[in-house]
Structure formats: structure tokens, C-alpha cells
Amino acid sequence: MEPNQYSHSPCSSNDFAMLAIIKAGDDEAAGGINEGNKTIHAPNPLLNPIVLDLVFDHLPVHELRNARLVCREWDNVGATVLGKRTFLMATKLFRYDGTKLSEPAFVADKLLRRLSISSGFNRFEFDPSVPTETRGEVITKAIAAVPRVARLTEELAVCLQHKSHMTALLKGIRKLKSTNLRSVSLCVNIVDSSWGKKSPVLKKLAVQRTLTSFTFEQQIDDDYAFTVRRSSYNPLTYQPFVQIWLDAAPNLTELRISANFYPNLEGCKSIKVFEFEFIDIPNMRFEAVNLTAVAGMLAHIKNSVVEVSLENSNKVVHYCQKEKLDLPVMPNLVTLFVADIYQVQDSLDEIRLPKLEHLTLDKFYEIEVLSLSTPHKNLSQRHRGIQSVDLMMRGIGECENFSETMVQLFPNVKRFDFTWFVGTIPLEEFSRFLEPFKAWNLEIASLQFRNVKKPASQTILAGLRNMATWQGEKTAKFYFDTDRVDFTAHFDDFIRYSGGFEIVKMRDDSWDNEFTKEMQAIFDARNAPISIK
């Protein structure tokens, strides 16, 4: 018996219906073709697993489930494809029969490759017969009572909203002991106010030698923030639940953490990809991100890590981070993404990061992310190995010489992707900020200007004129607010200055479809590389 989430409904797609008709026609012709006194049996292409795999890969999930009803061959290949593309909701394998839980419903082995466990408030996450108070038992059994999970399940995605369910999950893992898990994703959004100040003490997990990828996400919403304000909240509450996974995974290569605590990575000697997002709880007066603790995490993985991402969940800055993150020497780091709050400007050099090639600076706020407000006379700290830069910023703030110094510090940049929330920057400052980038020997340049205020046409033209002097293949996108008179008055200028671009995209949501079509027709007639949407 298949679980309820894989029940089949009548087919609604013309494509799938046509496949079924072809299959039926092929079955009728299966008797073969007569040539003389011999019968030649032509192979049915829609019974060939290779052909079916290619066809099924293009079917939507609900039609892929329907296709498994056609015949045994389709059922077998369909289960393989379905197991690769979807997660099986393991908690729905159990029913409550009278006073106890039933044995798990049987499912094909191939559907056990990826399991999902969720204990939210959605009634579809458990069978309707399961009482609320027994859901923790179901979570434990979804892991431990399906005997094939230990050897067949490779990916586990978990989302929990009750603290008792976290221990229920670990109970199931402990019963299995060793597993074949390669990836675990754990998300918590628990608003129970009874956590208190004390963090739980958890027994260790058995060593999970195949586990190479672990993700933890601590979700924060308004209900969570309200509950936290009324309770004695300890931000370290969830750390033990994460730490026992890290301590049990000596071969971990990918680690992604979104939380307001800093796990101990001392045992993680093989990390290649590390992503950390500091979670701010809304309206809570907690201290800013602890840069010493972040540096401590990086110090443990410094010799193995290749990609690092340091983010911050707070999209509205209420403070200016004065301290700077002291990055350790990371000899193999190639890619670095860093948000404004981490202040890494004194660490971006060839000594600490000798192999760094790709740098992303996430600067959305008008604060001094890099101390580049004046040109550096001493360029001993420059990094000649950086090949690509992604820059995201809002306004200019105090960094009027930011671009000039940036070009000097990173002289060999070949690809530049710049997203700028422009606002109402004076045209003279706008042009002065863009001009230094023409010194880069670029191969690819992409600009995206957002929130361009009136008079938008002048700002767009200033952007096109400056970027026209840059080297390499160029694309630009403008999201602006202007009136039709202002836009049409500069029509010829838009065409003239966009001549050296691969494409220029413009968008104003206030325009109606008729005006947009009219403008696009004129651009097309004059072979301008401009698209308006």
C-alpha cells in the first residue's frame, strides 16, 4: 500500500494522456510484424527504462504519480524518478488504530531515498487518525520503525515547531545508530515559552560517517519575538541539538547555519562550504553579532574551507557595527560572501586569503562597510588574485571615494556585478562614483539600478554614459519611477548611449501596457538593445 500523499487522481494533462494512448497502442501491436513466415517483435520504446527516465523527467510531480498506474514498468521507473525529485512525508505512513499506532504503510524502496518530517500545525503532516499527543511517537517511529530507513535513506529534511518533537527525532536516530544519511536539514520555529534559561543536556549520537551536508535554520517570526520578550529566553537553547550532529559527523563537507548562536566547529576538519547567517530577533535588545565568536568558528575550519558566506538576517540596520572581523589565514578560500555587519576590510589581502578569486560585498545600508573613504597611498594590502566582484549597496553615504580605492585594491577584476539602490543621489556624485570602474580590464559587467527616483531619465542616462566607457560585455537593468513626458523626451539619448550594450532592461510599474508596447515597438524599429517590461 502506498501512503496517502502518493494516492493517484485522474490524469489532467494532455501530454500524459497521449503517453498512455501511445502505450496502449504499442501493447496492441506487441504481437509483432509478419515478414514471410517469421514474426518480428518490435521493441516497445515506452517500456525501455532509459526512454521512460527521459520522458518522466519532464512530467510534473502529480502526473508522474499518475503514470505509475499504467503498468509495472512505468511504476518501477516512476518510483525512481519520484524518489529523486520529491521528499516522502514519513509521518503519514502511520495510522492510529484504536489504542495504538499501526505498523508503517509499505512504500517502494526507491521512495525512501528522501524523507521529510514536519510537526507544524498543518493537519496534512500526519494521518487524520493520529491524536496530537502521540505525534512525538510517530516522529520517532518514522525514523526507527521503518527498517529500510537505516540503509536506504540518504536525505532527511525536518521542520519542527514543538520542543518535545526535537527529542523525539533524536530518539529515533539513536535507535537506528548508524545510518546512510548524506544530508540533514533541520529547521525549528518553536514558540513554546517554557524553554527557560537552561539549555538541555543531550546524549551523543552514534558516528554518522556518511553525513557530508548539514543545515540548521532557526526561523524567527512575530509570534516568536512576542513569546521571547515574555519569557526568560536563552539564545543557546538550540545549540546542543545542533552540536550533537556536528560532533557525530567527522566527514562533514558542507555546513549551513542560520541562528543566533555560534556552534563549536572544532571537530569539523573537512568543511569545504560554510554559510553562517546571524539571526536578529525583532525588537529584542540583544548584542550585535559576536565577531570574536565568528572568527573562532572560522579558525577551526580555516585549512579546509573553500567557500564562506557571512550574512545577517536584519534587513534594517539599527546600529553601526564598529568592530571589525579579524579573518584567520584561510589558504584555500576561493569564494567569500560578506555582509556589512562583519566589517572585514582589514583582512582582504593576499597573505590571509591567497587563493581568493570571487568576492561579494553585501552593503545595503549607508554606513561605511569598508574603510575606503579615502584613497590608499599604501597599496601593500591590495589583492591581485580577485577576479570577480559582486557589490550590493544603497546610496553612497560617507564612501565617496569607495569606488576609486576599490579599483586600486583589486586591480585584476574581470567580472563586475553591481546592484545599487540609487534613490535620490545628485547626478554629479552619481557619475563621479561610477567613473573609476572604467580602469578595470573587465570582460563582463552587469549593473542593476533600483529605486531610481525622479528625474529618473537623467540618472539612467548618466549610468549609460559612464558604463559605455567600461570595457567588456555590458548589460544594465533600471527600475525607476518617472512620468511619460520625462521618458519620451530622452528617447533618442537612450538609444544612442545603449549602442555598446548587450541588452538594457527598463521597468516602471506605473506604466500601462499600451504605453509600454508603444515604446518597445519604437526601440525595436530602431534596433536598440532595450527591453521595457
C-alpha positions as CSV (number, residue, x, y, z in Angstrom):
1,M,0.0,0.0,0.0
2,E,1.3,3.4,-0.9
3,P,1.0,6.3,1.6
4,N,-1.8,8.8,1.2
5,Q,0.4,11.5,-0.2
6,Y,1.1,9.3,-3.2
7,S,-2.6,8.5,-3.9
8,H,-3.5,8.9,-7.5
9,S,-6.1,11.1,-9.1
10,P,-7.5,11.2,-12.7
11,C,-4.9,12.4,-15.2
12,S,-5.4,16.1,-16.2
13,S,-2.6,16.5,-18.7
14,N,-2.9,16.1,-22.4
15,D,0.7,15.1,-22.5
16,F,0.3,12.3,-20.1
17,A,-3.0,11.2,-21.7
18,M,-1.2,11.0,-25.0
19,L,1.6,8.8,-23.5
20,A,-1.0,6.4,-22.1
21,I,-2.7,6.2,-25.5
22,I,0.7,5.5,-27.3
23,K,1.5,2.9,-24.6
24,A,-1.9,1.2,-25.2
25,G,-1.4,1.2,-29.0
26,D,2.1,-0.3,-28.6
27,D,0.7,-3.0,-26.5
28,E,-1.9,-3.9,-29.2
29,A,0.9,-4.1,-31.7
30,A,3.1,-6.3,-29.4
31,G,2.1,-9.4,-31.4
32,G,4.8,-8.4,-33.9
33,I,5.1,-7.8,-37.7
34,N,4.9,-10.7,-40.1
35,E,7.6,-11.0,-42.8
36,G,7.1,-14.1,-44.8
37,N,6.8,-17.0,-42.3
38,K,8.6,-15.1,-39.5
39,T,7.2,-12.8,-36.8
40,I,9.5,-10.0,-35.8
41,H,8.7,-8.5,-32.4
42,A,9.4,-4.7,-32.4
43,P,10.7,-3.4,-29.1
44,N,8.3,-1.0,-27.3
45,P,10.2,2.2,-26.7
46,L,7.8,3.2,-23.8
47,L,8.9,0.1,-21.9
48,N,12.6,1.0,-22.2
49,P,13.8,2.3,-18.8
50,I,16.2,4.7,-20.4
51,V,13.4,6.2,-22.6
52,L,11.0,6.3,-19.7
53,D,13.5,8.0,-17.4
54,L,13.9,10.8,-20.0
55,V,10.2,11.2,-20.5
56,F,9.2,11.1,-16.9
57,D,11.8,13.7,-16.0
58,H,9.7,16.2,-17.8
59,L,6.4,15.3,-16.1
60,P,5.0,17.4,-13.2
61,V,5.1,15.5,-9.9
62,H,1.3,14.9,-9.8
63,E,1.3,13.4,-13.3
64,L,4.4,11.3,-12.5
65,R,2.4,9.7,-9.7
66,N,-0.4,9.0,-12.1
67,A,2.0,7.5,-14.7
68,R,2.9,4.8,-12.1
69,L,-0.6,3.3,-12.5
70,V,-0.2,2.4,-16.2
71,C,1.9,-0.7,-15.8
72,R,4.6,-2.4,-13.8
73,E,7.4,-1.0,-15.9
74,W,6.1,2.6,-15.5
75,D,5.6,2.1,-11.8
76,N,9.2,1.0,-11.3
77,V,10.8,3.8,-13.3
78,G,8.3,6.3,-12.0
79,A,9.3,5.4,-8.4
80,T,12.9,6.0,-9.2
81,V,12.3,9.4,-10.7
82,L,9.8,10.4,-8.0
83,G,12.3,9.4,-5.3
84,K,14.9,11.7,-6.8
85,R,12.6,14.7,-7.1
86,T,10.4,14.7,-4.0
87,F,10.5,14.0,-0.3
88,L,8.3,11.3,1.2
89,M,6.3,12.6,4.2
90,A,7.3,9.9,6.6
91,T,4.9,10.9,9.4
92,K,1.9,10.0,7.1
93,L,3.0,6.3,7.0
94,F,1.3,5.7,10.3
95,R,-2.3,5.4,11.4
96,Y,-3.8,5.3,14.9
97,D,-5.8,2.0,15.2
98,G,-7.8,2.1,18.3
99,T,-5.3,2.4,21.2
100,K,-2.0,2.1,19.3
101,L,-0.2,3.2,16.2
102,S,-0.2,0.8,13.2
103,E,2.8,-0.6,11.5
104,P,4.1,1.7,8.8
105,A,2.5,1.5,5.4
106,F,4.6,-0.2,2.8
107,V,6.2,2.0,0.2
108,A,8.7,1.2,-2.6
109,D,12.3,1.2,-1.6
110,K,13.1,4.0,-4.1
111,L,10.7,6.4,-2.3
112,L,12.7,6.1,0.9
113,R,15.7,7.9,-0.5
114,R,14.5,11.3,0.7
115,L,12.4,11.6,3.8
116,S,10.5,14.6,5.2
117,I,9.4,15.0,8.8
118,S,7.3,18.0,9.9
119,S,5.5,18.7,13.1
120,G,3.8,22.0,12.3
121,F,0.2,22.9,12.7
122,N,-0.7,21.7,9.2
123,R,-3.2,18.8,9.6
124,F,-1.8,17.2,6.3
125,E,1.5,16.4,8.0
126,F,0.1,13.5,9.9
127,D,-2.7,11.0,9.2
128,P,-6.0,12.4,10.5
129,S,-6.3,9.4,12.8
130,V,-3.2,10.4,14.8
131,P,-4.0,12.3,18.0
132,T,-2.0,15.4,18.7
133,E,-0.4,14.0,21.9
134,T,1.0,10.9,20.0
135,R,2.8,12.9,17.2
136,G,6.1,12.7,19.0
137,E,5.8,8.9,19.0
138,V,5.0,9.0,15.2
139,I,8.2,11.1,14.6
140,T,10.3,8.6,16.5
141,K,8.8,5.6,14.6
142,A,9.0,7.4,11.2
143,I,12.8,7.1,11.7
144,A,13.3,4.0,13.7
145,A,10.3,1.7,12.9
146,V,10.8,1.6,9.1
147,P,13.7,-0.9,8.9
148,R,14.9,0.1,5.5
149,V,15.4,3.8,6.5
150,A,18.8,2.9,8.0
151,R,20.2,1.7,4.7
152,L,18.2,3.4,2.1
153,T,17.5,7.0,3.3
154,E,20.2,9.5,2.1
155,E,18.4,12.8,2.7
156,L,16.4,13.9,5.7
157,A,14.5,17.2,5.9
158,V,13.0,18.1,9.2
159,C,10.8,21.1,10.3
160,L,9.7,21.2,13.9
161,Q,7.5,23.5,15.9
162,H,7.3,21.7,19.2
163,K,10.3,21.2,21.6
164,S,9.2,17.6,22.5
165,H,9.4,16.7,18.9
166,M,13.1,17.6,18.7
167,T,13.9,15.0,21.4
168,A,11.5,12.5,19.6
169,L,13.5,12.9,16.4
170,L,16.8,12.3,18.2
171,K,15.3,9.2,19.9
172,G,14.6,7.7,16.5
173,I,18.1,8.4,15.2
174,R,19.6,6.8,18.3
175,K,17.6,3.7,17.8
176,L,19.0,3.4,14.3
177,K,22.5,4.1,15.4
178,S,24.4,4.1,12.2
179,T,22.7,5.3,9.0
180,N,23.4,6.0,5.4
181,L,22.4,9.7,5.7
182,R,24.3,12.0,3.5
183,S,22.3,15.2,4.0
184,V,20.3,16.5,7.0
185,S,18.3,19.7,7.0
186,L,16.8,20.8,10.4
187,C,14.5,23.8,10.7
188,V,13.0,24.9,14.0
189,N,10.3,27.5,14.7
190,I,9.4,26.8,18.3
191,V,7.4,29.4,20.2
192,D,6.9,27.4,23.4
193,S,7.6,29.8,26.3
194,S,8.7,27.1,28.7
195,W,12.2,26.6,27.4
196,G,13.6,28.7,30.2
197,K,17.2,29.7,30.7
198,K,18.8,26.3,30.9
199,S,19.9,24.5,27.8
200,P,19.2,20.8,27.6
201,V,21.9,18.3,28.0
202,L,21.8,15.7,25.3
203,K,23.5,12.3,24.9
204,K,25.8,12.0,21.9
205,L,24.7,10.4,18.6
206,A,26.4,7.5,17.0
207,V,29.0,8.5,14.5
208,Q,27.4,9.3,11.1
209,R,30.3,8.6,8.7
210,T,28.4,9.2,5.5
211,L,26.9,12.5,6.6
212,T,28.5,15.2,4.5
213,S,25.9,18.0,4.5
214,F,24.1,19.6,7.5
215,T,21.8,22.6,7.5
216,F,20.2,24.3,10.5
217,E,17.7,27.1,10.3
218,Q,16.2,28.9,13.2
219,Q,13.1,30.7,12.0
220,I,12.0,33.9,13.6
221,D,8.6,35.4,13.2
222,D,6.4,37.9,15.1
223,D,4.9,35.3,17.4
224,Y,8.3,34.0,18.2
225,A,9.6,37.5,19.1
226,F,6.5,38.2,21.2
227,T,6.9,34.9,23.2
228,V,10.6,35.6,23.7
229,R,10.0,39.0,25.1
230,R,7.7,37.5,27.7
231,S,10.0,34.6,28.7
232,S,13.5,34.1,30.1
233,Y,14.9,33.3,26.7
234,N,18.4,31.8,26.3
235,P,19.8,32.1,22.7
236,L,21.9,29.0,23.3
237,T,18.9,26.7,23.8
238,Y,19.1,25.2,20.4
239,Q,22.9,24.9,20.2
240,P,23.0,21.4,21.9
241,F,20.6,20.0,19.2
242,V,22.9,21.2,16.5
243,Q,26.2,20.4,18.3
244,I,25.5,16.7,18.7
245,W,25.0,16.4,14.9
246,L,28.3,18.2,14.2
247,D,30.2,16.1,16.8
248,A,28.8,12.9,15.1
249,A,29.8,13.9,11.5
250,P,33.6,13.8,11.1
251,N,33.3,13.8,7.3
252,L,31.1,16.9,7.0
253,T,32.0,19.0,4.0
254,E,29.0,21.4,3.8
255,L,27.6,23.3,6.8
256,R,24.9,26.0,6.7
257,I,23.8,27.6,9.9
258,S,21.1,30.3,10.4
259,A,21.0,31.1,14.2
260,N,21.8,33.5,17.0
261,F,24.5,31.2,18.5
262,Y,27.9,30.0,17.3
263,P,28.4,26.2,17.2
264,N,31.8,24.7,18.0
265,L,33.4,23.5,14.8
266,E,36.5,22.0,16.4
267,G,35.7,18.6,15.1
268,C,34.8,19.7,11.6
269,K,38.1,19.3,9.8
270,S,36.8,18.7,6.3
271,I,34.4,21.6,5.8
272,K,34.6,23.0,2.2
273,V,31.5,25.1,2.2
274,F,30.5,27.2,5.3
275,E,27.5,29.5,5.4
276,F,26.6,31.4,8.6
277,E,23.7,33.8,9.0
278,F,23.4,35.7,12.2
279,I,19.7,35.8,13.2
280,D,18.4,39.0,14.8
281,I,15.2,38.6,16.9
282,P,12.9,41.5,16.1
283,N,12.6,44.2,18.8
284,M,15.0,42.4,21.2
285,R,17.9,44.3,22.7
286,F,20.5,41.6,22.2
287,E,24.0,42.4,21.4
288,A,25.2,42.6,17.8
289,V,26.9,39.7,16.2
290,N,29.9,38.5,18.3
291,L,32.7,38.9,15.8
292,T,35.2,37.1,18.1
293,A,32.9,34.0,18.1
294,V,32.6,34.1,14.3
295,A,36.4,34.3,14.0
296,G,36.6,31.3,16.3
297,M,34.4,29.2,14.1
298,L,36.4,30.1,11.0
299,A,39.7,29.3,12.8
300,H,38.6,25.7,13.2
301,I,37.9,25.2,9.5
302,K,40.5,27.6,8.1
303,N,42.6,25.0,6.4
304,S,39.8,23.2,4.6
305,V,37.2,25.8,3.7
306,V,36.9,26.9,0.0
307,E,33.6,28.9,0.2
308,V,32.5,31.1,3.1
309,S,29.3,33.2,3.4
310,L,28.7,35.5,6.3
311,E,25.2,37.1,6.4
312,N,22.9,38.9,8.7
313,S,19.1,38.5,8.8
314,N,18.3,42.0,9.8
315,K,17.4,44.0,6.7
316,V,17.0,47.2,8.6
317,V,20.2,48.3,10.5
318,H,19.6,49.8,13.9
319,Y,23.2,50.2,14.8
320,C,26.5,50.7,13.1
321,Q,29.0,47.9,13.8
322,K,32.2,49.5,15.0
323,E,34.3,46.4,15.4
324,K,35.9,44.5,12.5
325,L,36.1,40.8,11.9
326,D,39.6,39.5,12.1
327,L,39.7,36.8,9.5
328,P,42.2,34.0,10.0
329,V,44.6,32.9,7.3
330,M,42.5,30.7,5.0
331,P,44.9,29.2,2.4
332,N,42.3,27.5,0.3
333,L,39.4,30.0,0.3
334,V,38.3,30.9,-3.2
335,T,34.8,32.5,-2.7
336,L,33.8,34.9,0.0
337,F,30.4,36.5,0.6
338,V,30.3,39.0,3.4
339,A,27.5,41.3,4.7
340,D,28.1,44.8,6.0
341,I,27.9,43.9,9.7
342,Y,31.1,41.7,9.6
343,Q,33.4,44.6,8.6
344,V,36.3,42.6,7.0
345,Q,38.1,45.4,5.3
346,D,41.4,44.8,7.0
347,S,41.5,41.2,6.1
348,L,41.1,41.2,2.3
349,D,44.7,40.7,1.4
350,E,46.9,38.1,-0.3
351,I,48.5,37.0,2.9
352,R,45.3,35.9,4.7
353,L,43.4,34.8,1.6
354,P,46.0,33.9,-1.1
355,K,43.6,32.0,-3.3
356,L,40.6,34.3,-3.1
357,E,39.1,34.9,-6.6
358,H,35.4,35.7,-6.0
359,L,34.3,38.5,-3.6
360,T,30.8,39.6,-2.8
361,L,30.3,42.7,-0.6
362,D,26.7,42.9,0.6
363,K,26.3,46.6,1.5
364,F,22.6,47.7,1.6
365,Y,23.0,50.5,4.0
366,E,24.5,53.9,4.2
367,I,27.3,53.0,6.6
368,E,31.0,52.6,6.0
369,V,31.4,49.0,5.2
370,L,34.9,49.3,4.0
371,S,37.3,51.9,5.3
372,L,37.8,53.1,1.8
373,S,36.5,56.6,2.2
374,T,40.0,58.0,1.2
375,P,42.3,56.5,-1.4
376,H,45.0,54.2,0.0
377,K,48.5,55.6,-0.5
378,N,50.0,52.3,0.7
379,L,48.7,49.5,-1.6
380,S,50.6,46.7,0.1
381,Q,47.3,45.3,1.2
382,R,45.8,45.0,-2.2
383,H,44.7,41.7,-3.6
384,R,45.7,40.9,-7.2
385,G,44.1,37.5,-7.3
386,I,40.4,38.6,-7.1
387,Q,38.9,38.0,-10.5
388,S,35.2,38.9,-9.8
389,V,33.4,41.3,-7.5
390,D,29.7,41.4,-6.7
391,L,28.7,44.7,-5.0
392,M,25.4,45.5,-3.4
393,M,24.9,48.9,-1.8
394,R,22.4,51.6,-1.0
395,G,23.3,55.2,-1.7
396,I,26.8,56.5,-1.1
397,G,26.9,57.6,2.5
398,E,30.4,58.5,3.6
399,C,32.1,56.4,0.9
400,E,32.5,59.0,-1.9
401,N,35.9,57.6,-2.8
402,F,34.9,54.0,-2.3
403,S,35.0,53.0,-6.0
404,E,38.3,54.6,-6.7
405,T,40.1,52.8,-3.8
406,M,38.3,49.6,-4.6
407,V,39.8,49.6,-8.2
408,Q,43.2,50.2,-6.7
409,L,43.0,47.5,-4.1
410,F,41.6,44.9,-6.5
411,P,43.3,45.7,-9.8
412,N,42.7,42.5,-11.8
413,V,38.9,42.2,-11.6
414,K,37.4,40.7,-14.8
415,R,33.8,40.4,-13.9
416,F,31.8,43.0,-12.0
417,D,28.1,42.7,-10.9
418,F,26.8,45.8,-9.3
419,T,23.3,46.2,-7.7
420,W,22.7,49.8,-6.5
421,F,19.7,51.1,-4.6
422,V,20.2,54.6,-6.0
423,G,17.4,56.7,-4.5
424,T,18.0,60.4,-5.0
425,I,21.7,60.7,-5.3
426,P,22.8,64.0,-7.0
427,L,23.8,63.4,-10.6
428,E,27.3,64.8,-10.1
429,E,28.0,62.4,-7.2
430,F,26.4,59.5,-9.1
431,S,28.7,60.0,-12.1
432,R,31.8,60.5,-10.0
433,F,31.1,57.3,-8.2
434,L,30.8,55.2,-11.4
435,E,33.7,56.7,-13.3
436,P,36.7,54.8,-11.7
437,F,35.4,51.4,-12.7
438,K,36.4,52.1,-16.3
439,A,40.0,51.4,-15.2
440,W,39.2,47.7,-14.7
441,N,40.0,45.5,-17.7
442,L,36.6,43.9,-17.5
443,E,35.3,41.0,-19.5
444,I,31.8,41.1,-18.2
445,A,30.0,44.0,-16.4
446,S,26.4,43.9,-15.1
447,L,24.6,46.8,-13.5
448,Q,21.3,46.9,-11.8
449,F,19.9,50.2,-10.6
450,R,16.9,50.0,-8.3
451,N,14.6,52.6,-6.8
452,V,15.7,55.3,-9.2
453,K,13.8,58.4,-8.2
454,K,12.6,61.3,-10.3
455,P,14.0,62.7,-12.6
456,A,14.8,59.0,-13.5
457,S,15.7,59.7,-17.1
458,Q,18.7,61.8,-16.2
459,T,20.0,59.2,-13.8
460,I,19.6,56.4,-16.3
461,L,21.4,58.4,-19.0
462,A,24.3,59.1,-16.6
463,G,24.5,55.4,-15.8
464,L,24.6,54.5,-19.5
465,R,27.2,57.2,-20.4
466,N,29.5,56.1,-17.6
467,M,29.2,52.4,-18.3
468,A,29.7,53.0,-22.0
469,T,33.3,53.8,-21.2
470,W,33.8,50.5,-19.4
471,Q,35.5,47.5,-21.0
472,G,33.9,44.1,-21.8
473,E,30.4,42.8,-22.4
474,K,27.9,45.1,-20.7
475,T,24.3,44.6,-19.5
476,A,22.2,47.1,-17.4
477,K,18.8,47.0,-15.7
478,F,16.9,50.0,-14.4
479,Y,14.0,50.0,-12.0
480,F,12.7,53.6,-11.8
481,D,9.9,56.0,-11.1
482,T,9.2,58.6,-13.8
483,D,6.5,60.1,-15.9
484,R,6.0,59.6,-19.6
485,V,6.9,63.1,-20.6
486,D,10.3,62.8,-19.0
487,F,10.9,59.4,-20.5
488,T,9.9,60.2,-24.1
489,A,11.9,63.5,-24.0
490,H,15.1,61.5,-23.8
491,F,14.2,58.7,-26.2
492,D,17.0,59.4,-28.7
493,D,19.6,59.6,-25.9
494,F,18.6,56.2,-24.6
495,I,19.2,54.7,-28.0
496,R,22.5,56.5,-28.6
497,Y,24.1,55.5,-25.2
498,S,22.9,51.9,-25.2
499,G,24.6,51.1,-28.5
500,G,27.5,49.3,-26.9
501,F,25.4,47.1,-24.6
502,E,24.3,43.5,-25.0
503,I,20.9,44.5,-23.5
504,V,19.4,47.3,-21.4
505,K,16.3,46.5,-19.5
506,M,14.0,49.2,-18.1
507,R,10.9,48.9,-15.9
508,D,8.4,51.3,-14.4
509,D,5.4,49.5,-12.8
510,S,3.2,52.6,-13.1
511,W,3.1,52.5,-16.9
512,D,0.1,50.8,-18.6
513,N,0.6,48.0,-21.2
514,E,-0.3,50.2,-24.1
515,F,2.4,52.8,-23.4
516,T,4.9,50.0,-22.7
517,K,4.1,48.3,-26.0
518,E,4.3,51.6,-27.9
519,M,7.8,52.4,-26.5
520,Q,9.1,48.8,-27.1
521,A,7.9,49.0,-30.8
522,I,9.9,52.2,-31.3
523,F,13.1,50.7,-29.8
524,D,12.7,47.5,-31.8
525,A,12.2,49.5,-35.0
526,R,15.5,51.3,-34.4
527,N,17.4,48.1,-33.4
528,A,18.1,49.4,-30.0
529,P,19.1,46.7,-27.4
530,I,16.4,48.0,-25.0
531,S,13.7,45.9,-23.4
532,I,10.8,47.5,-21.4
533,K,8.6,45.4,-19.2
